[in-house]
C-alpha cells in the first residue's frame, strides 16, 4: 500500500487535546442546526442574529433587517 504525503497545517495540538486556531479562516461547523421559527427570527435582537451568523461562518454585514432576512433564507426551509 502506498503512503500518501499530507499537507502541513498550522493547527497545533494543545495539552488539553484541543487544537489551536492560529490558522487564518479557521472554521468548525456547529453540532446543531438552528431551529428557530420565522416568528422567532422576526423578534430576535441584532446581537443574537450576529452571534448565530458568526457561529456558522456567515457574513454579518448590513443592517439588522438585511441580516435577519439572510438568516431566515439560510436556516428556514419551506414546509
VOSE-34367 format. One record per residue: residue number from 0; residue in three letters; z, y, x of N, C-alpha, C, O in turn. Coordinates in steps of 0.05 Angstrom, whole numbers, m for minus. Atoms other than C-alpha are relative to their C-alpha. Example, Ala and Ser with C-alpha at 12.3 -4.5 7.8 and 13.67 -1.06 7.14 Angstrom:
BEGIN
+-----+------+--------+--------+--------+--------+--------+--------+--------+--------+--------+--------+--------+--------+
|  nr | rest |     nZ |     nY |     nX |    caZ |    caY |    caX |     cZ |     cY |     cX |     oZ |     oY |     oX |
+-----+------+--------+--------+--------+--------+--------+--------+--------+--------+--------+--------+--------+--------+
|   0 |  Ala |      0 |    m24 |     18 |    156 |    m90 |    246 |      0 |     24 |     18 |     13 |     24 |     39 |
|   1 |  Ser |     m1 |    m24 |    m16 |    143 |    m21 |    273 |     14 |     22 |    m15 |     18 |     44 |     m5 |
+-----+------+--------+--------+--------+--------+--------+--------+--------+--------+--------+--------+--------+--------+
END
This chain:
BEGIN
+-----+------+--------+--------+--------+--------+--------+--------+--------+--------+--------+--------+--------+--------+
|  nr | rest |     nZ |     nY |     nX |    caZ |    caY |    caX |     cZ |     cY |     cX |     oZ |     oY |     oX |
+-----+------+--------+--------+--------+--------+--------+--------+--------+--------+--------+--------+--------+--------+
|   0 |  Unk |      0 |    m24 |     17 |      0 |      0 |      0 |      0 |     25 |     18 |     15 |     26 |     37 |
|   1 |  Unk |      2 |    m24 |    m16 |    m18 |     68 |     27 |     23 |     19 |     m6 |     33 |     20 |    m28 |
|   2 |  Unk |    m20 |    m21 |      5 |     33 |    123 |     37 |    m14 |     26 |     m6 |    m36 |     31 |      4 |
|   3 |  Unk |     12 |    m26 |      9 |     19 |    190 |      5 |     18 |     22 |     11 |     42 |     22 |      8 |
|   4 |  Unk |    m15 |    m23 |    m11 |     39 |    254 |     41 |      7 |     19 |    m23 |    m10 |     25 |    m40 |
|   5 |  Unk |     m9 |    m19 |     21 |     80 |    301 |     m3 |      0 |     28 |     11 |      5 |     33 |     35 |
|   6 |  Unk |     m1 |    m28 |     m7 |     74 |    376 |     m2 |     29 |      8 |      2 |     46 |      0 |    m14 |
|   7 |  Unk |    m28 |     m9 |     m3 |    137 |    410 |     23 |      4 |     24 |    m19 |    m14 |     39 |    m25 |
|   8 |  Unk |     m7 |    m22 |     18 |    173 |    458 |    m23 |     25 |     14 |     11 |     38 |      4 |     30 |
|   9 |  Unk |    m23 |    m14 |     m8 |    228 |    509 |    m15 |     25 |     m6 |    m17 |     45 |      8 |    m15 |
|  10 |  Unk |    m23 |      8 |     16 |    274 |    474 |    m64 |     18 |    m17 |     18 |      9 |    m38 |     28 |
|  11 |  Unk |    m18 |     15 |    m18 |    334 |    450 |    m24 |     23 |    m11 |    m16 |     32 |      1 |    m36 |
|  12 |  Unk |    m22 |     12 |     14 |    389 |    403 |    m46 |     26 |     14 |      7 |     30 |     21 |     30 |
|  13 |  Unk |    m26 |    m12 |     m4 |    458 |    433 |    m55 |     20 |    m23 |      0 |     15 |    m45 |     m9 |
|  14 |  Unk |    m20 |     21 |     m1 |    523 |    394 |    m43 |      8 |    m11 |    m28 |     16 |    m34 |    m30 |
|  15 |  Unk |     m7 |      9 |     27 |    535 |    390 |   m119 |    m22 |    m16 |    m13 |    m20 |    m23 |    m37 |
|  16 |  Unk |     21 |     16 |     11 |    470 |    352 |   m129 |    m22 |     17 |    m13 |    m42 |      6 |    m22 |
|  17 |  Unk |     20 |    m17 |     13 |    433 |    412 |   m158 |    m20 |     10 |     22 |    m14 |      8 |     45 |
|  18 |  Unk |     20 |    m10 |    m18 |    371 |    443 |   m127 |      1 |     30 |      0 |      5 |     43 |    m20 |
|  19 |  Unk |      1 |    m29 |     m3 |    366 |    514 |   m100 |    m25 |     10 |    m14 |    m45 |     m4 |    m17 |
|  20 |  Unk |     22 |    m12 |     14 |    319 |    561 |   m137 |    m12 |     23 |     16 |    m16 |     45 |      5 |
|  21 |  Unk |     10 |    m22 |    m16 |    293 |    602 |    m79 |    m30 |      3 |     m1 |    m41 |     21 |     12 |
|  22 |  Unk |     29 |     m2 |      2 |    220 |    589 |    m97 |     m7 |     22 |    m20 |      6 |     25 |    m41 |
|  23 |  Unk |     10 |    m20 |     19 |    183 |    646 |   m130 |    m13 |    m14 |    m23 |    m30 |    m32 |    m20 |
|  24 |  Unk |     12 |     12 |     24 |    165 |    628 |   m201 |     12 |    m26 |     m8 |      0 |    m41 |    m24 |
|  25 |  Unk |    m13 |     25 |      7 |    214 |    570 |   m207 |      6 |      0 |    m30 |     15 |     20 |    m41 |
|  26 |  Unk |     m5 |      2 |     28 |    218 |    546 |   m279 |      8 |    m29 |     m7 |     m3 |    m48 |      3 |
|  27 |  Unk |     m8 |     26 |      9 |    255 |    489 |   m312 |      0 |      0 |    m30 |     13 |     17 |    m43 |
|  28 |  Unk |      2 |      1 |     29 |    238 |    470 |   m383 |     26 |     m6 |    m13 |     40 |    m25 |     m5 |
|  29 |  Unk |    m25 |      5 |     15 |    297 |    475 |   m431 |     m1 |    m28 |    m13 |    m23 |    m38 |    m19 |
|  30 |  Unk |     m1 |     27 |     11 |    320 |    409 |   m461 |     m7 |      0 |    m30 |    m16 |    m20 |    m40 |
|  31 |  Unk |      4 |      0 |     29 |    314 |    431 |   m534 |    m20 |     21 |     m8 |    m21 |     43 |      4 |
|  32 |  Unk |     19 |    m19 |     12 |    260 |    465 |   m575 |     16 |     17 |    m19 |     32 |      6 |    m35 |
|  33 |  Unk |    m16 |    m17 |     18 |    288 |    525 |   m613 |     m7 |     m7 |    m29 |    m30 |    m12 |    m36 |
|  34 |  Unk |      3 |      8 |     28 |    299 |    510 |   m687 |      8 |     23 |    m19 |     22 |     19 |    m39 |
|  35 |  Unk |     m6 |    m23 |     17 |    304 |    580 |   m717 |    m21 |      1 |    m23 |    m44 |     m7 |    m19 |
|  36 |  Unk |     18 |     m4 |     23 |    273 |    595 |   m785 |    m12 |     28 |      3 |     m4 |     44 |     19 |
|  37 |  Unk |     12 |    m27 |     m1 |    228 |    655 |   m797 |     20 |     21 |     m8 |     20 |     43 |      4 |
|  38 |  Unk |    m21 |    m19 |      9 |    286 |    690 |   m833 |     18 |      6 |     24 |     26 |     29 |     28 |
|  39 |  Unk |    m18 |     m4 |    m23 |    330 |    679 |   m771 |    m14 |     17 |     21 |     m1 |     34 |     34 |
|  40 |  Unk |     14 |    m17 |    m20 |    276 |    708 |   m725 |     m1 |     29 |    m10 |      1 |     47 |      7 |
|  41 |  Unk |      2 |    m28 |     11 |    268 |    769 |   m771 |     27 |     15 |      3 |     27 |     39 |      7 |
|  42 |  Unk |    m27 |    m12 |     m3 |    344 |    782 |   m766 |     10 |      0 |     28 |     30 |     13 |     34 |
|  43 |  Unk |    m10 |      4 |    m28 |    351 |    764 |   m692 |     m1 |     27 |     15 |    m21 |     41 |     15 |
|  44 |  Unk |      0 |    m24 |    m16 |    373 |    821 |   m647 |    m18 |     m2 |     25 |    m24 |    m24 |     34 |
|  45 |  Unk |     19 |      0 |    m22 |    327 |    841 |   m590 |     10 |    m14 |     24 |     m5 |    m29 |     37 |
|  46 |  Unk |    m11 |     14 |    m24 |    374 |    816 |   m535 |     m2 |    m30 |     m3 |     m7 |    m44 |     17 |
|  47 |  Unk |      2 |     29 |      4 |    373 |    746 |   m566 |    m28 |     m9 |      3 |    m34 |    m31 |     13 |
|  48 |  Unk |     29 |      6 |     m3 |    297 |    746 |   m571 |     m7 |      0 |     30 |    m21 |    m18 |     39 |
|  49 |  Unk |      5 |     m2 |    m29 |    294 |    768 |   m498 |     10 |    m25 |     15 |     m4 |    m37 |     31 |
|  50 |  Unk |    m12 |     24 |    m13 |    341 |    711 |   m477 |    m17 |    m25 |     m6 |    m22 |    m42 |     11 |
|  51 |  Unk |     16 |     23 |      9 |    300 |    660 |   m517 |    m26 |     m1 |     15 |    m34 |    m22 |     26 |
|  52 |  Unk |     26 |     m1 |    m14 |    233 |    682 |   m487 |      4 |     m6 |     30 |    m12 |    m20 |     42 |
|  53 |  Unk |     m5 |      3 |    m28 |    262 |    685 |   m417 |      7 |    m30 |      6 |     m3 |    m41 |     26 |
|  54 |  Unk |     m7 |     28 |     m4 |    292 |    615 |   m424 |    m24 |    m19 |      1 |    m24 |    m39 |     15 |
|  55 |  Unk |     24 |     16 |      0 |    223 |    587 |   m438 |    m22 |     10 |     18 |    m45 |      1 |     17 |
|  56 |  Unk |     19 |    m10 |    m19 |    189 |    627 |   m384 |    m23 |     17 |    m12 |    m44 |     19 |     m1 |
|  57 |  Unk |     20 |    m16 |     15 |    151 |    671 |   m434 |      4 |     30 |      6 |     27 |     38 |     12 |
|  58 |  Unk |     m2 |    m29 |     m5 |    137 |    746 |   m426 |     19 |     14 |    m19 |     19 |      8 |    m43 |
|  59 |  Unk |    m18 |    m15 |     17 |    189 |    794 |   m452 |     m7 |     30 |      1 |     10 |     47 |      3 |
|  60 |  Unk |     10 |    m28 |     m1 |    146 |    857 |   m453 |     m6 |      9 |    m29 |    m11 |     m8 |    m46 |
|  61 |  Unk |      7 |    m11 |     26 |    132 |    903 |   m512 |     25 |      8 |    m16 |     47 |      4 |     m7 |
|  62 |  Unk |    m23 |     m9 |     17 |    175 |    930 |   m568 |     11 |    m25 |    m14 |      0 |    m47 |    m13 |
|  63 |  Unk |    m14 |     22 |     12 |    222 |    887 |   m609 |    m18 |    m14 |    m21 |    m16 |    m39 |    m23 |
|  64 |  Unk |     18 |     13 |     20 |    170 |    874 |   m664 |    m21 |    m18 |     13 |    m27 |    m39 |      4 |
|  65 |  Unk |     20 |     16 |    m15 |    119 |    850 |   m613 |     13 |    m25 |     10 |      1 |    m47 |      7 |
|  66 |  Unk |    m14 |     24 |    m10 |    170 |    803 |   m581 |      7 |    m19 |    m22 |      5 |    m43 |    m19 |
|  67 |  Unk |     m8 |     17 |     23 |    194 |    778 |   m649 |    m25 |    m15 |    m10 |    m23 |    m40 |    m15 |
|  68 |  Unk |     25 |     13 |      9 |    122 |    763 |   m671 |    m10 |    m21 |     20 |    m19 |    m42 |     12 |
|  69 |  Unk |      8 |     19 |    m21 |    107 |    730 |   m604 |     17 |    m25 |     m2 |      7 |    m48 |     m1 |
|  70 |  Unk |    m18 |     23 |      1 |    169 |    685 |   m610 |     m6 |    m17 |    m25 |     m7 |    m41 |    m23 |
|  71 |  Unk |      7 |     15 |     25 |    151 |    666 |   m682 |    m26 |    m15 |      4 |    m29 |    m38 |     m6 |
|  72 |  Unk |     25 |     13 |     m5 |     80 |    650 |   m661 |      2 |    m23 |     19 |    m12 |    m43 |     17 |
|  73 |  Unk |     m3 |     21 |    m20 |    104 |    608 |   m603 |     17 |    m23 |    m10 |     11 |    m47 |     m3 |
|  74 |  Unk |    m19 |     20 |      7 |    160 |    570 |   m637 |      0 |    m10 |    m29 |     10 |    m31 |    m35 |
|  75 |  Unk |      1 |      9 |     28 |    146 |    567 |   m712 |    m26 |    m16 |     m5 |    m47 |     m8 |      4 |
|  76 |  Unk |     23 |     17 |      6 |    100 |    512 |   m737 |     m5 |      1 |    m30 |     14 |      0 |    m45 |
|  77 |  Unk |      5 |      1 |     29 |     65 |    513 |   m804 |      8 |    m27 |    m12 |      6 |    m47 |      2 |
|  78 |  Unk |     m9 |     25 |     13 |     91 |    462 |   m854 |    m23 |    m14 |    m13 |    m19 |    m35 |    m25 |
+-----+------+--------+--------+--------+--------+--------+--------+--------+--------+--------+--------+--------+--------+
END
